[in-house]
């Protein structure tokens, strides 16, 4: 069993590491580069993104025909982790949510015409995108069968009414993927639609204030009051919304894990540097057994996170859906990110609680990791379902078994 990366992927990993070190971390180190919502202004990010394109480190998930790198999922795992040494690294190479998941989904399910119109500009970095699924209660959240936004077919178009909220990146996005109900059928009742921000019949009600720092475009509440979408902007066909969500959400959850692992490593890096230099009561913090135990525990959890993430990535590359593998990684990495940030704050004392390092930024972001793309409890329910179904075969080796347990 070989855990080493192929030479070409290892080379890319090292190139991304150097790019982030040289071009991205300097942006992060200047507080002036943080905008109102604690992210980087697009004007300051644009020159770095252009450098990433010229370096051949752009859009790892996207087709080469559109300017991407078209890499396997295993390569994403290695590259995204390196990119996320900086808060802005994934943005710099165009692999940040929600664009990352939207690009991958459009690559897999879009027609040639849909890819040319909707995917190509996102890959080029000309526009941003959003995925509009979650609704206020009693609408759909972790259970998409509860979606209440409705699309009524009238001739060659659909007319949509309803409400969505916590839609990441909606403020400033141009291309939207919208989930709506086209029938009451349990499995074939949902449909995915593409629409542009300039179309009438919808609006952003508000940008919802949240605990943590925000992705570009925030987390918004949307209202649909007669949005009209032509038939050619339906993805996969009417009634295929659940299947489309399965195509998008599994890999998207896993790419969160890849980025979160990079941020967890950054927290440990900052904590280590501090305890190596800080002395108290005649001894360096790094030489105290209690400190060593904390650092060792986080290092172990990060390694477990990396292995679970990489195994799920490998299974996706083999053609499986890797549902339980993705759920295990999602729960593990979310917990690890939160723990890494918490320990880094604790070991730095007041400095950790301040904005002098990025740890407090990551700590606030980390709390959302246990909620986004399915709460941890939902993923544990998924694992329990597989355990009940598979018994001893819950624990499998190899891609063949991966396809079996992912059905």
N, C-alpha and C positions, 0 to 999 in steps of 0.2 A: 504494500500500500504506500504510494508515493504522494507526499503532501507538498512537494516542491512545485513552484510555478513554472510553466514552460518558459524558455528563455525570452521569447518575444514579449510575453506578459510581464515578466520580471523587469525587462528593460523599460517598458512603459511605466511600471510602478515607480521605478527609480527616477524617471524623467518627471513624473507628476510630483514626486517628493521634492525634487530640486526646484521645479517651477513654483510650487507653493512657498517654499523657503525664500526664494529670490523675489517673487513678484506679488504674492498675496499677503503674506504675513506683515510686510511693511505697512500695508493699508490698514490692517487690523490694529496695529500698534498706535495709530494716531486717533485720538478721540474725535477729532474733527471729521473723520470719515464715517461716523455713525450718524445716520439721519434721525428724523423725529421718532420713528418707530423702532429704533435701535438696529437698523440694518444699514447697508451701504448704499449711498445714492447711486443710481444707475449711471449717471454721468462720470462718476469716478471709477465705476467698475468696467465701463466700456473699453477703455484702452487695455486693461488687463485681459479682457475676453478676446480682444483682437490678437494679442500676443499668444494666447492659448491656441487660437485657430492656426496662426502661422507656425506654431511649434508642433502641430499635429496632435494636440491634446484636447480635442473638442468633441462633445456629444458622443460619449462612448457607446451609447445604446442605439444610435440612429444609423440609418442606411448611408453607405458611402456615397451613393448617388446624390444625396442631399447635403453632403458635407460632414457627415458623422464618421465614426470609427468602426461601427458595425462589429462590436466585440462580443464574445460569449459572456454569459452571466458571471462565470468565475472570474473573468478579467474585471468586470465591474466591481466585484467584491474587493479585489486588491487595489484598484485605482480609487474608488470612492473613499475607502478608509484613509488612504494617503491624502486625498484632496481635503478631507475633513479635519486635518490637523489645524486648519484655519476655519474660523466661522464662515468665511467667504469663499473657501476653496471650491466647494461644489458649485456655487454660482459662477465662479470664474471659468470652469470648464464645461458648463451647461449640463450638470447632472443633479440639480436640486429639485425637490418637490415644489409644486405639483407638475411642473413641466416634464420632469424625468419620466414619471409614470404615464403621462399623456402621450409623450413621444413614443414610448415603447408600445403602448396600446394601439396607437394609430398605425405604427409600423406593421403590427401583426394583423389588424382586422380591416384597415381602410382599403378602399378601392384605389386604383391608380389616380383617378381624378380627385378623390378625397385627400390622398397624400399630397398631391401637388398643391392643392389649395389650402389645406389646413395644417399639415405636418411640416412641409418645407420651411415656411416662415418661422416656426418655433425652433426648428433645428438651427436655422441661420441666426437665431437670437434677435430677430426683427420684432417679434411679438412675444407676449407671455400668454399662458393659458390657464384654465381652471376646470375642475371636475365638480359639477353640481349634483350631488346626490343627497346629502344629509338634510333632514327637515326638522322643524320644531315639532314637539309632541302634539298630537298623537301620530305624527308622520314617521317616516323611515329613518332609522339610525343604523345601529349595528345589524338590525334585521331589515334588509331592503324590501321584503315582501310587504312592509307597512307603508311604503311610499304612496302618497296621496296626490301629488302633483299629477295632473291629467293632461293628456294630449288627445284631442278629438280630430279625426281625419275628416277633412272637407275638400273633396276633389283631389287635387294633386299636392295638397299641403296639410300640415297638422297645426292646430291652434291649441296653445298651451296655457293653462292657468294653474297657479299654485304658489308655493313658498318654499324656499331653501334657506339654510343658515349654516354658519361656520364653514363657509366655502372659501378655502384657502386660495389666496392670490387673486380674488375676484376684482378688487379695486386696482385697475390698471391692466387687467387681462384683456386681450382682444378676441381670443378663440375660446369658446366654451363647449364642453361636453355635458349635456343635460340628461338626467335620467327622469323619465316620466311614465305614468301608467297609461297604456293604450287599451287594456281590457282587465277584467277581474280574474283571468286565468292564473292559477297559482304559480305556474312555471313559465308561462308565455305572456305574462301580463305587462312586462316592462319593456321599454324601448329607449335606445340612446339616440340623442339628436345633437347635431353640430349647429352652433349659431355664432354670429359675430356680434361684438359689443354694440355696433351702430344700428342693429336692427331694432325697430320699435316693438313695444309690447312687453317690456320688462324694465326693472330698475333695481339699483342697489339701495335698499332701505337704510342700511347703516353699516358702518365698519365696527364690529363688536370689540370692545376693549377686553383684553385678556391679561392673564398673569405674566406671561413670559414675553420675550422678544418675538417679533413677527417675521414671517417670510414676506417678501415683497408682495404687496397687495392685501395684506392683512387677512382677516377671517370675517366674511361678510354675510349679511342677511339679504336675500334676494326675493323679489316679488315678480311673478309672471301674470300678466293681465292681457292675454291675447297675443303672445308671441307667435308668429307664423314661421314655420320651418318647412321648406319644400322636401319632397320625397327623397331627392338625391342627397340630402344631408342626414339621412338615417344611417346609422352605423350597424352593419351586420344584417339588418332587416328588422321589420316590425316583430316585436315579441322576443327578441334575442338579447334583451337588456341584462338578464341574470347571467347569461353566458359571457357577455362582454365584461361584466364586473369581475367575474372569475379570472378572465384573461388579464385584466388590469391590476386588481388588488393584490394578488399573490406576489408577483414580482415587485410591485410598489412597496409593499410591506417590507420585503427583504432589502430593498435599497435604502429604506430608512435605517435598517439594522447596520448596513455597511457604513453609512455616514455617522450614526450614533457611536459606533465602535471607534471611529477616528476621534470624535469629541471626547469619549471616555479616556482614550490614550492621552489626549492633550491635557486633561485634568490631572492625570497621574504624573505627567511630565512636569507640570507647574508645581505640583506638590513636592515632587522629589527634589527639584532645584531649590525649593525653599528650605526643606528640612536638612539639606546638605550644608546650608550656610548659616542657619539660625542656631544659636546656642542659648542655653538656659540652665542655670544651676550647675555650671561647670561642665556641661556635656552637650554635644550636638544632638539636635532632635533625631537625626538619622541614626544615631547610635543607641537610641532608646528602644528596648524590645517592644514596647507597646506601639510605637510608631511603625516599626518594621512589620509587625503583625497586620496593621491596617493596610500598609502598602502591598504586602504580599497577598492579602486577601483580594484586593481590587485587581492586582495583576492576574491572579488565577481566574477571576470572573471574566476579565476581558478576554483571556485566551479561550475560555469556554464559549464565549460569545462569538469569537472569530471562527471557531471550528464549526459551531452550529450554523452560522451564516454561510460559510463556505460549503458545507455539505448540502444545504438547501439549494445554493447556487448551482452546484454540480448536478444535482438531481434535475433541476430545471433544464440545464443544458442537455441532459440525457432524454428529454422529452416528457418527464413527469410533471405533475402539478405540484408535488411536494407540499401538500396542504398541512400535514401535521409537522413537517420539518420547518416550514415557514412559521407556523404558530409557536413552536418551541423557541425558535430564534427570536421572534418578536417579543415574547415575554422575558426571556433571558436578557436580551440586550437592553430593553427598556429599564429593567431593574438595575442592570450594571451601570448604565449611564447615570442614573439617579444616585447610585451608591458612590461612583467615582467622583461626581461633583460634590457630594456631601462630605466625603472624606477629605477632598482637597481643600474645601472651606475650613473644616475642623482643624486640619494640620497647619493651616496658615494663620489661624486665629482671626484677629480683626482685619488683617489684610485680605483674607479669603472672603470676608463678608463685604468688602468694599468693591468698588468698580476699578480698582487698580489692576486687576487681572480679568480675563474673560471667564473665569470660573463661575462667578455669580450669574452671568448671562446664560451659561450652559445649565446651571442649576435650575433656573426658572424655566428654561426650555424643556429640561429633562422631565419635569412633572407631566407635561403633555404627552410624553412618549408612552405612558401607560394607558392613554386614552385614544390617541389617533389611530386610524385604520383598524379599529376594533379594540375595545378595552381588554386589558389582560384577562379579566374574568371570562370574557367571551372566548378567547383563545384557549383557556384552560378547559372550557366546556367542549371545544373542538377536540382537544387531546383526549378527554375522557370518553367522548363518543368513539374515537378510533380504538382506544384501549378496550372498550366494551365489545366492539365489533371484531377486533383482531386477536384479542387475548395475547398469547405469547408471541404471536407474529407482529405485534406492535413494534418490536425491535427488529429491524431488518438491515441487511447489507445489500448493496448493489443497486444498479438502476432499474433492473427488472422488477424487484420488489417495490421499489419506489413508485413505479407506475401502478402497481397493484394497489398499494395502500392509498393512492391519490385519487382513485376512481370515485 
